[in-house]
Amino acid sequence: MDFAEQRQAMVAQLRERQDISDPVAAALLAVPRHLFVPGVDPEAAYRDAPIVTKRDEAGRPISSSSQPAIMATMLDQLGVEPGHRVLEIGAGTGYNAALLARLAGPAGHVVSVDLDEDIVARARGHLSAAGAARVEAVCADGVQGYAERAPYDRVIATVGVWDLAPAWLEQLGEGGRLVAPLDLRGMQVSVALQRAGDHWASRSVAPCGFMRMRGAFAGPEASVVLRQDPELVLGLPEWREIGDVLAALDAEPAEVAVDGGEAAAYGPGVSLWLALRDSRCCVLTGRLGRGYGMSVGLVEGHSIALLGGQGAHVAGGRGPTGPGLAAQGHGPGGAELAADLAGHVRAWHEAGRPGVSDMRIHAYPGHAHGDGKGTVIPKRHTTLVVTFG
C-alpha cells in the first residue's frame, strides 16, 4: 500500500490549521513518510506528530522525524525552487531531504549531512526505498557544512542551533537563504535569513521546538532534572546554580492575577518577550498539574514563579478555578518573583501583545551590531539584535 489517502488526510488537516504553499503541499502528498519510519504503524506515520527514532544512553531523544506542521512551515520559509542546490544540516530519517528533493526537481540537488554514521546509513536506505535519487546523504560534522557541493541556493538546519555556523553563511551563493531553529536565550524560533549588506536579516520568524545540536557547537543551555518519575525538567538559557525548586513547587503558590484575557490566548510571543527581558527566565516541562505540558516563568535561588490559569496549581493536581492568566510564585521569594513575572506579562500586553511573527532578527558577524536598538544577544560567531514590530 502507498497510503495515499492517509497522506491526503494529513495534508488536508495541516491546511485547515496553517497556510501551506501548493508546492510544499504537493511534496507532502507525493513523499511516503511511512517509508522513512519503518517499524512505526503507517497510520501513526501520517499523524501530525514527531516520531523519535534514536535516543542516547540516558534515554534522551537525539534524532527524530519532525512534526509535519513545523516541517511544512520551515519548507515554506526556505522557498526551494526547481533547480536549487540545497544543504540540509541533520539528516534524521531522510524524510525532509526527500521533500527538499521533490521541491528542487530533476535539475536540483540536495546534500544532507549528519554526525552519526548509523543515522546516515538508515537515511540512505529510506531514501532508496522511496526512490529519492537526487539526495546525497553524507556523514560529516554539519557545523562545517559541505564545501564539496557549495555554493548552495538554500541551507536548512533541522536541529536546534545556538549560533549560526560561519560555514553555512559562507557556502550560500548570491541571494541564498538560511532557515534554522535558532536559540534566543533558551527559547527557539525558526528564522529565515538573507544577506542585507554587512549582515543577515530575517524574512520570517515562526515558533518551533527542536532537539539541540550536539558536539563542540552545542550552546550553553542547561536542563535540570528536578524529578524523574513523573518527569519534571527545568530548562535554563545557560547553567547557573539554583536551590531546591522541587520542594518549593510542592507548596501552595502565591498567586498574582494578570489582566488581559484568557490563559489559553497567551502563546509563544509572551515566552519570547520574557526570555529577552529577564535573565531569570526558565521553562518547566513534564508532569504539570493533571497532564504533561510546559510552563514559562522565572527562577532564582529556592524560588520559582510560573504562568498558568488562575487557581491551577501548576505542579499539583487540581485544575484551574478561574478563566484568566496568573503568575504563581513558589518558595520563600515566590511572591516577589510572581509580581515580577506578572509585570512582564502586563508590559507585553500593553505593547500590543507582539507575537513571534512580529519579531525581527538581525545577525551580525562577530561582535559588531547595528544602531543599538532592540535586544542584543552575543553568540560565539555572531551577534543577534532582536526587535518586535
BELQUI-V190084 format. One record per residue. N is the residue number from 1. PSI is psi in degrees with one decimal (999 if undefined). OMEGA is omega in whole degrees, 0 to 359 (999 if undefined). Layout:
BEGIN
n psi omega
N PSI OMEGA
N PSI OMEGA
END
This chain:
BEGIN
n psi omega
1 144.2 177
2 -4.4 175
3 38.5 179
4 -37.9 180
5 -39.0 179
6 -38.8 177
7 -40.5 178
8 -41.5 179
9 -40.6 179
10 -46.8 182
11 -39.4 178
12 -42.1 179
13 -43.0 179
14 -41.0 183
15 -19.4 173
16 -28.9 187
17 -23.7 185
18 162.1 176
19 126.2 177
20 129.4 181
21 158.1 179
22 -43.0 179
23 -41.1 180
24 -41.2 177
25 -41.4 180
26 -38.3 178
27 -43.2 178
28 -34.7 178
29 -30.6 187
30 -32.1 187
31 122.6 183
32 101.0 183
33 -32.8 185
34 -24.0 178
35 -15.8 181
36 -6.4 178
37 60.5 179
38 143.1 184
39 -14.8 176
40 135.1 178
41 127.9 183
42 -34.0 177
43 -40.3 179
44 -29.3 181
45 -23.3 183
46 16.7 169
47 152.9 179
48 73.6 183
49 148.4 175
50 155.1 179
51 112.2 179
52 131.3 182
53 -10.7 177
54 139.7 176
55 156.7 177
56 -174.6 184
57 -27.4 180
58 0.5 179
59 4.4 179
60 136.3 180
61 134.3 180
62 -4.6 175
63 148.2 183
64 169.2 164
65 117.4 188
66 163.9 177
67 129.0 182
68 -34.0 181
69 -46.2 181
70 -30.6 175
71 -44.7 179
72 -42.7 179
73 -47.3 183
74 -35.0 177
75 -38.7 176
76 -36.0 175
77 -38.2 184
78 -39.6 176
79 47.9 179
80 135.2 179
81 158.6 179
82 133.7 180
83 -6.6 181
84 147.5 170
85 126.3 189
86 135.8 173
87 126.7 177
88 129.6 177
89 108.9 183
90 94.7 186
91 -35.1 183
92 -131.7 180
93 -14.1 186
94 -8.1 184
95 -46.3 181
96 -36.5 177
97 -37.6 178
98 -38.2 176
99 -41.6 178
100 -42.7 180
101 -36.9 178
102 -40.6 180
103 -37.4 181
104 -22.6 175
105 -178.8 184
106 -29.2 181
107 -5.6 181
108 178.1 179
109 138.4 181
110 130.4 172
111 126.4 180
112 120.0 184
113 146.6 177
114 152.2 184
115 -27.6 187
116 125.2 182
117 -39.0 181
118 -36.0 177
119 -43.2 180
120 -43.4 181
121 -43.0 179
122 -41.1 179
123 -41.5 178
124 -43.3 179
125 -42.6 179
126 -43.8 181
127 -39.3 178
128 -43.4 180
129 -31.5 181
130 -3.5 179
131 25.7 180
132 83.4 189
133 -18.6 186
134 27.2 177
135 131.0 177
136 105.8 179
137 125.2 189
138 136.2 173
139 110.6 182
140 165.2 176
141 111.8 184
142 -21.4 179
143 -30.6 181
144 0.6 184
145 -144.8 175
146 88.0 188
147 -24.5 183
148 -27.3 182
149 3.9 180
150 157.8 3
151 158.6 179
152 150.8 174
153 -29.6 182
154 141.9 173
155 133.3 179
156 134.2 174
157 128.4 178
158 33.9 176
159 145.9 181
160 130.2 182
161 143.5 178
162 -31.1 182
163 164.6 177
164 122.0 181
165 130.9 179
166 -34.9 182
167 -35.5 181
168 -43.6 182
169 -38.9 180
170 -32.8 185
171 -2.0 175
172 135.8 178
173 -179.1 179
174 129.9 181
175 10.9 182
176 164.0 183
177 140.4 177
178 134.1 173
179 128.5 182
180 144.9 170
181 104.3 191
182 136.6 180
183 131.3 174
184 86.8 180
185 48.5 175
186 -16.7 176
187 156.8 180
188 142.9 169
189 147.2 172
190 117.1 184
191 134.5 174
192 122.1 186
193 141.1 171
194 157.0 183
195 137.5 177
196 81.3 182
197 -115.9 184
198 6.6 182
199 -171.3 179
200 137.1 183
201 145.7 182
202 138.3 171
203 -32.8 179
204 153.7 178
205 136.0 181
206 150.9 177
207 150.6 178
208 173.4 174
209 116.0 183
210 154.3 169
211 143.2 185
212 151.5 176
213 139.7 178
214 171.9 175
215 -162.3 186
216 -21.8 182
217 3.8 179
218 150.4 181
219 -176.2 183
220 4.4 182
221 144.9 182
222 143.2 174
223 123.1 180
224 115.7 179
225 107.6 180
226 -32.9 183
227 140.8 182
228 -34.9 183
229 106.9 356
230 151.3 188
231 136.0 175
232 115.8 187
233 133.9 178
234 121.4 179
235 132.3 180
236 146.8 179
237 -25.7 173
238 160.5 185
239 134.8 171
240 156.3 182
241 133.6 172
242 167.7 181
243 -153.9 182
244 76.7 183
245 -34.6 181
246 -43.0 177
247 -39.5 179
248 -38.5 183
249 -22.6 179
250 -16.0 183
251 156.0 175
252 131.8 185
253 154.6 166
254 125.7 189
255 133.4 176
256 116.7 181
257 146.3 177
258 115.5 179
259 154.5 172
260 13.6 172
261 -178.1 181
262 149.5 179
263 -37.0 183
264 -17.1 183
265 -8.0 182
266 111.8 183
267 -156.4 182
268 -17.0 179
269 -42.9 181
270 -33.3 178
271 -43.4 179
272 -39.7 176
273 -45.5 181
274 -45.4 182
275 -35.1 182
276 -10.0 185
277 -10.0 183
278 119.8 183
279 -11.3 179
280 5.1 184
281 146.5 178
282 165.3 175
283 125.3 178
284 124.5 179
285 152.8 179
286 -146.3 182
287 102.1 182
288 115.6 182
289 -123.7 185
290 -3.8 183
291 -180.0 179
292 136.8 181
293 -161.7 184
294 143.7 175
295 138.5 179
296 152.4 181
297 -157.4 179
298 141.2 178
299 137.9 179
300 126.1 180
301 -128.6 181
302 12.1 187
303 153.7 179
304 147.2 173
305 137.4 185
306 151.8 175
307 138.8 177
308 176.4 177
309 148.0 180
310 131.3 178
311 -0.6 181
312 104.6 177
313 104.2 190
314 -43.6 183
315 -0.9 181
316 -153.6 188
317 -3.5 185
318 158.6 180
319 174.9 181
320 145.8 177
321 -6.9 179
322 160.0 185
323 -19.4 189
324 -175.9 180
325 147.1 179
326 149.2 170
327 123.2 185
328 113.8 183
329 135.6 180
330 143.4 177
331 177.7 186
332 -32.3 178
333 18.3 185
334 -39.1 182
335 -41.6 180
336 -41.4 178
337 -39.6 179
338 -39.1 179
339 -41.0 178
340 -42.4 180
341 -45.7 178
342 -36.6 178
343 -39.7 177
344 -42.7 182
345 -38.1 177
346 -40.2 178
347 -39.3 177
348 -42.5 179
349 -43.3 181
350 -25.8 179
351 2.9 179
352 16.4 179
353 55.5 181
354 138.6 179
355 -177.2 181
356 -38.3 182
357 -16.0 177
358 -4.1 185
359 142.8 174
360 130.9 183
361 128.7 175
362 130.0 181
363 118.1 181
364 142.9 178
365 141.6 178
366 -137.8 183
367 11.6 176
368 146.9 174
369 176.7 191
370 -136.5 190
371 10.5 177
372 -5.2 178
373 142.5 178
374 -177.9 179
375 125.1 181
376 126.8 181
377 102.9 179
378 136.3 174
379 -171.0 179
380 -46.2 187
381 -16.5 181
382 165.0 171
383 125.3 179
384 141.4 171
385 120.1 187
386 129.6 176
387 161.8 172
388 139.5 175
389 999 999
END
